[in-house]
Amino acid sequence: MGPGTGAPLSGGPLHADLERLYGIALAEASLPGALYQGDPPDDTSSPVPAGQGSAPADPVEQVERALQRIAATDGEFRAWALVDAEGARAEAERNGGRGTLRGLPVGVKDLIDVAGMPTGAGSRHLDGAGRRVPAADAGSVARLRAAGAVVVGKTTTHEYAFGGTTPPTRNPHDTARIPGGSSGGSAAAVAAGHVRLALGSDTGGSVRIPSAYCGTAGFVPSPGRLPGDGVLPLAWSLDRVGLIAATAGDIALSASALGIISPAGGAARPTGFGGLRVGVPAGTLDEPVDPAIGAAFERALATVRDLGGEVVDVEIPHGWAGVTAGMTIILGECLDYHRERRGPGGDELFGADVRAMLDLAAEVPAGAYVRAQRVRHLLRGEALAALSGVDLLAMPTMPCVAPRADAVADGMVPVGGTEVTMAAAHLRYNILANLAALPCGTQPLGTDRDGLPIGLQWVAAPGRDETLISAMTTIAPTTGARTTGQAHVR
């Protein structure tokens, strides 16, 4: 999610931002809570039958190579919380030859349950007597296994997904820089070439932020298209499970294998944007942004036009309120989830940054949470109105490249020659899709002059996952993977 540490509410930045939320004129009746409940999946959400698709390399060989790559470089990148080498070998022998993914090694964020493996969530609360070892796979993991994938292990997460740096994981493009979060381990494992596919979770950008920083592709499906059970929550009304992969093409093929899109949608390779309208929210580049990111985004829009698409400006009048509304919801729901862990004997087990965020959450009045949910409903309506006239929204994924770890130690992020809070940097372009319950994805869009990855984000209307993935596979399908030679998801 990536909020960073927070100042006290009284007189602090969040207090001032909440005052702005109270200045928004709202209708008397709004729908609070889990907006996604009104968006049931359509029939493309059924898993693809086992046996479809072309066979990749031998499953046992794939798994063995992945384990070798992890052993060779994870001491440097620290992307894995747990590697189950023997279990992965046994699974490859037993079930790796079935399904579309046939033995593909995958990582699972250590917030998501895998049967027999501890779910650690990056927390000392889940060590020792509090250890959580689930008896059943999360729904998303079960679907991966049904498609033939082999779980190699658990990737690191920022503690309880409540942050954007994912210590101790390092960015494979520059180990002095953060991988982003909270699914930083999944993105780093893919960027390092350990695996080509990993699961993450996304509350305010936790799949897309590390994907952009690490040069991978990330995709968060429409609510209901990928199961969300068996995942420890950050904020229950915003959380979704998503995919992180080496390329947009790998996203397409794995989304097809998991039944998120139709098999035909995963196999198709579009040749252009003919007939599509792409909307750019007004003011997208008005706030501070790294020059290389602004230039790369403009080049991407030019490519859309060159390939037959139309690019138009769209209005989301209260888009500025998204960061504050999203943070208020996350704080309230996270505080509720952790209420039994707080107090003497519990607070000291939280990391300093998470403890500071929970302290901040305790100061947010209940009325502010209700107000934020009502603003969320307003923003969803504005986003859907914008999407009614276009096929997709496009924007940068992040306003900056991955910052150095020492530069963000105080919770501020260098962006475009200035500094902004980590919440403002990480949520600026990402939180709208969570608040409005929309499918979204990010893809590599080249690098800056220092070789640091840049991401391009797409957002679509509910159920338009295939359109979004089609766009991702049309724009320069590049990879941020550090190593080569790994079998593709084919």
LINLINUR-V986572 format. One record per residue. N is the residue number from 1. RES is the residue in one letter. SS is DSSP state (2 for helix, 1 for strand, 0 for the rest). Layout:
BEGIN
((N:RES:SS) (N:RES:SS))
END
This chain:
BEGIN
((1:M:0) (2:G:0) (3:P:0) (4:G:0) (5:T:0) (6:G:0) (7:A:0) (8:P:0) (9:L:0) (10:S:0) (11:G:0) (12:G:0) (13:P:2) (14:L:2) (15:H:2) (16:A:2) (17:D:2) (18:L:2) (19:E:2) (20:R:2) (21:L:2) (22:Y:0) (23:G:0) (24:I:0) (25:A:0) (26:L:0) (27:A:0) (28:E:0) (29:A:0) (30:S:0) (31:L:0) (32:P:0) (33:G:0) (34:A:0) (35:L:2) (36:Y:2) (37:Q:2) (38:G:2) (39:D:0) (40:P:0) (41:P:0) (42:D:0) (43:D:2) (44:T:2) (45:S:2) (46:S:0) (47:P:0) (48:V:0) (49:P:0) (50:A:0) (51:G:0) (52:Q:0) (53:G:0) (54:S:0) (55:A:0) (56:P:0) (57:A:0) (58:D:0) (59:P:2) (60:V:2) (61:E:2) (62:Q:2) (63:V:2) (64:E:2) (65:R:2) (66:A:2) (67:L:2) (68:Q:2) (69:R:2) (70:I:2) (71:A:2) (72:A:2) (73:T:2) (74:D:2) (75:G:2) (76:E:2) (77:F:2) (78:R:0) (79:A:0) (80:W:1) (81:A:1) (82:L:1) (83:V:1) (84:D:0) (85:A:2) (86:E:2) (87:G:2) (88:A:2) (89:R:2) (90:A:2) (91:E:2) (92:A:2) (93:E:2) (94:R:2) (95:N:2) (96:G:0) (97:G:0) (98:R:0) (99:G:0) (100:T:0) (101:L:0) (102:R:0) (103:G:0) (104:L:0) (105:P:1) (106:V:1) (107:G:1) (108:V:1) (109:K:1) (110:D:0) (111:L:0) (112:I:1) (113:D:0) (114:V:1) (115:A:0) (116:G:0) (117:M:1) (118:P:1) (119:T:0) (120:G:0) (121:A:0) (122:G:0) (123:S:0) (124:R:2) (125:H:2) (126:L:2) (127:D:0) (128:G:2) (129:A:2) (130:G:2) (131:R:0) (132:R:0) (133:V:1) (134:P:0) (135:A:0) (136:A:0) (137:D:0) (138:A:0) (139:G:2) (140:S:2) (141:V:2) (142:A:2) (143:R:2) (144:L:2) (145:R:2) (146:A:2) (147:A:0) (148:G:0) (149:A:0) (150:V:1) (151:V:1) (152:V:1) (153:G:1) (154:K:1) (155:T:1) (156:T:0) (157:T:0) (158:H:0) (159:E:2) (160:Y:2) (161:A:2) (162:F:0) (163:G:0) (164:G:0) (165:T:0) (166:T:0) (167:P:0) (168:P:0) (169:T:0) (170:R:0) (171:N:1) (172:P:0) (173:H:0) (174:D:1) (175:T:0) (176:A:0) (177:R:1) (178:I:0) (179:P:0) (180:G:0) (181:G:0) (182:S:0) (183:S:0) (184:G:2) (185:G:2) (186:S:2) (187:A:2) (188:A:2) (189:A:2) (190:V:2) (191:A:2) (192:A:0) (193:G:0) (194:H:0) (195:V:0) (196:R:0) (197:L:1) (198:A:1) (199:L:1) (200:G:1) (201:S:1) (202:D:1) (203:T:0) (204:G:0) (205:G:0) (206:S:0) (207:V:0) (208:R:2) (209:I:2) (210:P:2) (211:S:2) (212:A:2) (213:Y:2) (214:C:2) (215:G:0) (216:T:0) (217:A:1) (218:G:1) (219:F:1) (220:V:1) (221:P:0) (222:S:0) (223:P:0) (224:G:0) (225:R:0) (226:L:0) (227:P:0) (228:G:0) (229:D:0) (230:G:0) (231:V:1) (232:L:0) (233:P:0) (234:L:0) (235:A:0) (236:W:0) (237:S:0) (238:L:0) (239:D:0) (240:R:1) (241:V:1) (242:G:1) (243:L:1) (244:I:1) (245:A:1) (246:A:0) (247:T:0) (248:A:2) (249:G:2) (250:D:2) (251:I:2) (252:A:2) (253:L:2) (254:S:2) (255:A:2) (256:S:2) (257:A:2) (258:L:0) (259:G:0) (260:I:0) (261:I:0) (262:S:0) (263:P:2) (264:A:2) (265:G:2) (266:G:2) (267:A:2) (268:A:0) (269:R:0) (270:P:0) (271:T:0) (272:G:0) (273:F:0) (274:G:0) (275:G:0) (276:L:0) (277:R:1) (278:V:1) (279:G:1) (280:V:1) (281:P:1) (282:A:0) (283:G:0) (284:T:0) (285:L:0) (286:D:0) (287:E:0) (288:P:0) (289:V:0) (290:D:0) (291:P:2) (292:A:2) (293:I:2) (294:G:2) (295:A:2) (296:A:2) (297:F:2) (298:E:2) (299:R:2) (300:A:2) (301:L:2) (302:A:2) (303:T:2) (304:V:2) (305:R:2) (306:D:2) (307:L:0) (308:G:0) (309:G:0) (310:E:1) (311:V:1) (312:V:1) (313:D:1) (314:V:1) (315:E:0) (316:I:0) (317:P:0) (318:H:0) (319:G:2) (320:W:2) (321:A:2) (322:G:2) (323:V:2) (324:T:2) (325:A:2) (326:G:2) (327:M:2) (328:T:2) (329:I:2) (330:I:2) (331:L:2) (332:G:2) (333:E:2) (334:C:2) (335:L:2) (336:D:2) (337:Y:2) (338:H:0) (339:R:2) (340:E:2) (341:R:2) (342:R:0) (343:G:0) (344:P:0) (345:G:0) (346:G:0) (347:D:2) (348:E:2) (349:L:2) (350:F:0) (351:G:0) (352:A:2) (353:D:2) (354:V:2) (355:R:2) (356:A:2) (357:M:2) (358:L:2) (359:D:2) (360:L:2) (361:A:2) (362:A:2) (363:E:2) (364:V:0) (365:P:0) (366:A:2) (367:G:2) (368:A:2) (369:Y:2) (370:V:2) (371:R:2) (372:A:2) (373:Q:2) (374:R:2) (375:V:2) (376:R:2) (377:H:2) (378:L:2) (379:L:2) (380:R:2) (381:G:2) (382:E:2) (383:A:2) (384:L:2) (385:A:2) (386:A:2) (387:L:2) (388:S:0) (389:G:0) (390:V:0) (391:D:0) (392:L:1) (393:L:1) (394:A:1) (395:M:1) (396:P:1) (397:T:0) (398:M:0) (399:P:0) (400:C:0) (401:V:0) (402:A:0) (403:P:0) (404:R:1) (405:A:2) (406:D:2) (407:A:2) (408:V:2) (409:A:0) (410:D:0) (411:G:0) (412:M:1) (413:V:1) (414:P:1) (415:V:1) (416:G:0) (417:G:0) (418:T:1) (419:E:1) (420:V:1) (421:T:1) (422:M:2) (423:A:2) (424:A:2) (425:A:2) (426:H:2) (427:L:2) (428:R:0) (429:Y:0) (430:N:0) (431:I:2) (432:L:2) (433:A:2) (434:N:2) (435:L:2) (436:A:0) (437:A:0) (438:L:0) (439:P:0) (440:C:1) (441:G:1) (442:T:1) (443:Q:1) (444:P:1) (445:L:1) (446:G:1) (447:T:1) (448:D:0) (449:R:0) (450:D:0) (451:G:0) (452:L:0) (453:P:1) (454:I:1) (455:G:1) (456:L:1) (457:Q:1) (458:W:1) (459:V:1) (460:A:0) (461:A:0) (462:P:0) (463:G:0) (464:R:0) (465:D:2) (466:E:2) (467:T:2) (468:L:2) (469:I:2) (470:S:2) (471:A:2) (472:M:2) (473:T:2) (474:T:2) (475:I:0) (476:A:0) (477:P:0) (478:T:0) (479:T:0) (480:G:0) (481:A:0) (482:R:0) (483:T:0) (484:T:0) (485:G:0) (486:Q:0) (487:A:0) (488:H:0) (489:V:0) (490:R:0))
END
